[in-house]
Amino acid sequence: MRSVYLYKDSLRNLVLKFKYSDRFFLAEDFGSSMYEMMKLYDFYKDAEFIIPVPLNIVRRIKRGYNQAAMLADAISSKADIPVLKKVLFRKKITKPQFKLSKLDREKNIKDSFFVKNNDILRGKTVILIDDIVTTSATVSACSLALKTAGAEKVCVLALARD
C-alpha cells in the first residue's frame, strides 16, 4: 500500500471538502497525484483493473457520489487501466469508521464486503483505491474479499494516510 499524502493540516481540510462538500474538481488533481505515485512503484505496473472502495448504499445516496470511484476514474484516464465499479460491494451498513477505535473499526468492517462476477478477477492483479487510510481496516477487508474471489494480487493506493 502507498499513499500520496499524510492526512493532516491543510491537506486534511482539502480532502474533507472533496469528500463532503461536493468539490468534484479536486478529483482530477488528486487522481493525477495518485497516478504519479503509482508510476514510482513496480508492484502497480502489472495491474489489470482499478477497483474503488465502495460506499454503503445509504452514504452513497446521501452524499450523491463515491469519492473513491471519482479518484479511480481520474487515475484510469491517465493509466489506461479499466475501472471495475460493479464487482466489489458492501453487504451491510456500518458505522462511520472515523468515530471508532482501531479494534472497533476492525469489528465494524469485518465481513462487510463481497464480490460479484468473480470470474473477471480470477488470477488478476488489481489496484484498490481509497481516499483516506487510517488503520487499514477497510482496505484489508476489501482486499480479503477480492483475494477470496480469485484476485491474484491486490495493491492499495490511497490519497492520504493517517
C-alpha positions in Angstrom: 0.0 0.0 0.0 1.1 3.5 -0.8 -0.5 6.9 -0.2 0.3 10.3 -1.7 -0.2 12.5 1.3 -0.3 12.5 5.1 -3.8 13.2 6.3 -3.1 16.4 8.3 -3.2 20.2 8.3 -4.4 21.9 5.1 -4.4 18.7 3.1 -6.8 17.2 5.6 -9.2 20.1 5.1 -8.9 19.8 1.4 -9.7 16.1 1.4 -12.7 16.7 3.7 -14.0 19.3 1.3 -13.6 16.9 -1.6 -15.3 14.1 0.4 -18.2 16.0 2.0 -18.6 19.3 0.2 -19.0 18.5 -3.5 -15.6 19.8 -4.5 -15.6 17.4 -7.5 -13.0 19.4 -9.4 -10.4 18.1 -6.9 -10.7 14.5 -8.1 -8.7 15.3 -11.3 -5.8 16.9 -9.4 -5.8 14.3 -6.7 -6.1 11.5 -9.3 -3.1 12.9 -11.1 -1.0 12.9 -7.9 -2.1 9.3 -7.3 -1.1 8.3 -10.8 2.3 9.9 -10.4 2.8 8.0 -7.1 1.7 4.8 -8.8 4.3 5.1 -11.5 7.1 5.1 -8.9 6.4 1.5 -7.8 6.8 -1.7 -9.8 4.0 -3.5 -7.9 1.4 -1.3 -9.7 2.8 -1.9 -13.2 1.0 -5.3 -13.7 -2.4 -4.1 -12.7 -5.2 -5.1 -15.0 -8.1 -3.4 -13.1 -8.7 -0.5 -10.8 -11.4 -1.0 -8.1 -12.6 1.7 -5.8 -13.6 1.0 -2.2 -17.5 1.1 -2.3 -19.7 3.2 -0.1 -22.7 1.6 1.6 -25.9 2.5 -0.2 -27.2 4.9 2.5 -24.0 7.0 2.3 -23.9 6.8 -1.4 -27.4 8.2 -1.7 -26.9 10.8 1.0 -23.6 12.1 -0.5 -24.6 11.6 -4.1 -21.2 10.2 -5.2 -18.4 7.9 -4.2 -15.2 9.9 -3.8 -13.0 6.7 -4.3 -14.8 6.0 -7.6 -14.0 9.6 -8.7 -10.4 9.1 -7.9 -10.3 5.7 -9.7 -11.8 7.3 -12.8 -9.2 10.1 -12.8 -6.4 7.6 -12.4 -7.8 5.3 -15.0 -7.9 8.1 -17.6 -4.1 8.6 -17.2 -3.0 5.0 -16.6 -5.3 3.4 -19.3 -6.4 0.7 -16.8 -10.1 0.0 -16.7 -12.2 0.7 -13.5 -14.5 -2.0 -12.3 -17.3 -0.5 -10.2 -19.7 -3.4 -10.3 -17.5 -6.0 -8.7 -16.9 -5.1 -5.1 -19.9 -4.3 -2.9 -20.8 -3.6 0.7 -23.2 -6.1 2.1 -24.0 -4.3 5.3 -24.4 -0.7 6.6 -21.6 0.1 9.0 -21.0 2.9 11.4 -18.6 5.7 10.1 -15.1 4.5 10.8 -13.7 7.8 11.9 -15.6 7.6 15.2 -14.2 4.2 16.2 -11.0 2.9 17.8 -8.8 0.6 15.8 -10.3 -2.6 17.3 -13.8 -1.3 16.8 -13.0 -0.4 13.2 -11.9 -4.0 12.5 -15.1 -5.4 14.1 -17.3 -2.9 12.4 -16.0 -3.6 8.9 -15.4 -7.4 9.2 -17.3 -9.3 6.6 -18.8 -6.1 5.1 -17.7 -6.7 1.5 -18.5 -9.2 -1.2 -17.6 -9.7 -4.8 -19.9 -10.3 -7.8 -18.6 -11.5 -11.1 -15.7 -13.5 -9.5 -14.6 -14.8 -12.9 -13.3 -11.5 -14.0 -10.9 -11.3 -11.1 -9.5 -14.8 -11.3 -5.7 -14.6 -11.5 -5.7 -10.8 -12.0 -3.8 -8.0 -10.3 -5.9 -5.1 -9.1 -5.4 -1.7 -7.6 -7.8 -0.9 -4.8 -8.4 2.8 -4.5 -9.4 4.6 -1.2 -9.4 8.2 -0.2 -8.2 8.0 3.4 -6.5 5.1 5.2 -6.1 5.2 8.9 -6.0 1.8 10.5 -6.2 -0.1 7.1 -9.3 -2.0 8.4 -11.4 -1.1 5.3 -8.8 -1.8 2.7 -7.8 -5.0 4.5 -11.4 -6.2 4.4 -11.8 -5.2 0.8 -8.5 -7.0 -0.2 -9.6 -10.1 1.6 -12.9 -10.2 -0.4 -11.1 -9.6 -3.7 -8.5 -12.3 -2.9 -11.1 -14.7 -1.8 -12.9 -14.1 -5.1 -9.8 -15.1 -7.0 -7.7 -11.9 -7.4 -4.0 -12.9 -7.6 -2.7 -9.7 -6.2 -4.3 -6.6 -4.6 -2.3 -3.4 -4.4 -3.7 -0.5 -2.5 -3.3 3.2 -3.5 -4.7 5.8 -1.2 -4.9 9.6 -1.5 -3.9 10.1 2.2 -3.0 8.1 5.2 -3.2 9.0 8.9 
